[in-house]
């Protein structure tokens, strides 16, 4: 499938010289490897600079120190606790945001009257930077979990709402007509025409929402948490431990990419029919 | 029999697209509706299909009034309109999903081989050429065995060679169960090669202008003088339909008769 996406480049290569199968496989793996060259190279150079003592590496710790910090955190069981706290918040907030965004987005997309009633308000709320809700959420919901989950849910809600509504509105009228010709009932029309038609855009909306969820969990954990990766960031800043900050950032990156990949993997079998969704070819 | 009685359609924006259109189309007849752009051909077809209700007049099929899509009426659009998330086989079986799976599979397999796409059963629609996709659309419309099949410029988006190929193929398929075909087209050649009767419409508001019966045996030779004769008659009727000085329904097609026979 990835081949389809990258066809022009492959054709070009073929035009220059016919390649044997092993070379083609090499090229397939060489491509992502090329992207790794810059970060890995920079990390190596920095490691060497600190190794030779040209820099103390106190504010920007070398990769080896970073890994040592992660291992140390993991060994004490602390890392699991922080990751679990952050993941729980993201999952809860993401779940709430997705449910609310999907339900309201579907209602707005499906019924014109509901859209005219609901959408202006949602659009107005969307214009407010979500972080601005933080003081209010803390007043209303307290400093603990509820306000954090609420903030993440708000962040996830908007892209999912907009994605679902937009997807339903842009379903091809001509395809809907095929459903009418075969006299599909309302539920059958939704199940057999609308759902498959909106699925690609929905997956994109989920992925955007998840990205925002990870962004907002950091903001939420900045507002006074005693555990979580965001807490590790603040703690590292206050105690002057840049390695701990970088460790938390790296773990954020890994978790963010992994959860995004999980959505991609889960939706891949349903989107096989699409041109753009070929393995890891699409969506980046 | 498909009976159209004084069909009229005025769109909400005030456009008078169709006025007092009456025709009776026998079971198994192939009728081609032809006319200049904006003459209400597609409006007429959509009213027969029950997709857009006529604002006046009635469509009846075997004494059943049609006001919504009906199981006995199938339609093929200008575009294949395949569902991109279903395989070719599932697209063809889309209209018979209430049948037991084994019967459905058998019907789909037969239709697939009948349109010459047995090897494409598991392909995705995006992997098909334009002509193949339209074959799938034809198969999908025919699998529920409609009594009336409507075609809205079904081959106009295809290249000339594929179009001829599919015209012949359509006749071939039609011969299996002989449904009534009502086909909207702007291609005179297509109308004369396929139809038993050509209905010429004139625009603003769309109405019936002339009827020409094509009593040529099938298969028709596109190069025979008879074929050319009919083509010229249809073309003349079309020209006259666009000439505002010619009154409506001028002693039904005798003008054409006098000129060419």
Interface residues (C-beta under 8 A of the other chain):
Chain A: X174 X175 X177 X178 X180 X181 X182 X183 X192 X193 X196 X197 X199 X272 X273 X274 X275
Chain B: X49 X51 X68 X69 X70 X71 X74 X75 X77 X79 X81 X83 X84 X85 X86 X94 X95 X97 X124 X125 X126 X144
